[in-house]
Amino acid sequence: MSIVAVILGVVACVGVWAALFRLIFDDRDGFFECVMYCFKPDLWSWINGEGLEDFWCTLKLNVWLWIGLVAGAGTFLGVNLLFG
């Protein structure tokens, strides 16, 4: 039953990511902009005058990732508790 729990957890995680993608990032360019800011050093962003943009893009990406991971982990644990 553990394999089923893992599969359902992954499906829930990816499903939440897909459902929230357009809501958080608007399009693929917005997503890649957030990824770019995550790899760019914060000091360099502040020097270029993009400090707040860097902060919000990093926050959006991290919130999106964590919501999906929490949904997947919750599904995995819930299935294990119910049927394990």
C-alpha positions in Angstrom: 0.0 0.0 0.0 3.0 2.3 0.5 3.6 2.4 -3.3 0.0 3.6 -3.8 0.5 6.3 -1.1 3.7 7.5 -2.8 2.0 7.6 -6.2 -1.1 9.5 -4.9 1.2 11.9 -3.0 3.2 12.7 -6.2 -0.1 13.1 -8.2 -1.5 15.5 -5.5 1.8 17.5 -5.4 2.0 17.9 -9.2 -1.8 18.5 -9.4 -1.6 21.4 -6.9 1.5 22.8 -8.7 -0.4 22.7 -12.0 -3.6 24.2 -10.5 -1.7 27.1 -8.9 0.8 27.8 -11.7 -1.3 30.3 -13.7 -2.6 31.9 -10.5 0.8 32.6 -9.1 3.0 33.1 -12.2 0.6 34.2 -15.0 2.7 32.4 -17.7 5.9 30.5 -18.3 7.9 33.7 -18.6 6.9 34.8 -15.1 7.9 31.4 -13.8 11.4 31.6 -15.4 11.8 35.1 -14.2 11.2 33.9 -10.6 13.7 31.0 -11.2 16.3 33.5 -12.5 15.9 35.7 -9.4 16.3 32.7 -7.1 19.8 32.0 -8.6 20.8 35.6 -8.7 22.6 36.8 -5.5 20.4 39.2 -3.5 23.2 41.8 -3.1 23.5 42.0 -6.9 19.8 42.5 -7.2 19.9 45.3 -4.7 22.8 47.0 -6.5 20.9 46.9 -9.7 17.7 48.3 -8.1 15.8 45.1 -8.4 15.8 44.1 -4.7 12.0 44.1 -4.2 11.4 42.3 -7.4 13.9 39.7 -6.4 12.2 39.4 -3.0 8.7 38.9 -4.4 9.7 36.5 -7.1 11.6 34.4 -4.6 8.7 34.4 -2.2 6.2 33.4 -5.0 8.4 30.5 -6.1 9.0 29.3 -2.6 5.3 29.5 -1.6 4.3 27.7 -4.8 6.8 24.9 -4.1 5.9 24.5 -0.4 2.2 24.4 -1.0 2.6 21.6 -3.5 5.0 19.7 -1.2 2.7 20.0 1.8 -0.2 18.8 -0.3 1.8 15.8 -1.5 3.1 14.9 1.9 -0.4 15.3 3.5 -1.9 13.0 0.9 0.9 10.4 1.4 0.5 10.5 5.2 -3.3 10.5 5.0 -3.4 7.4 2.8 -0.8 5.7 5.0 -2.9 6.4 8.1 -6.2 5.3 6.5 -5.0 2.1 4.8 -1.7 1.3 6.5 
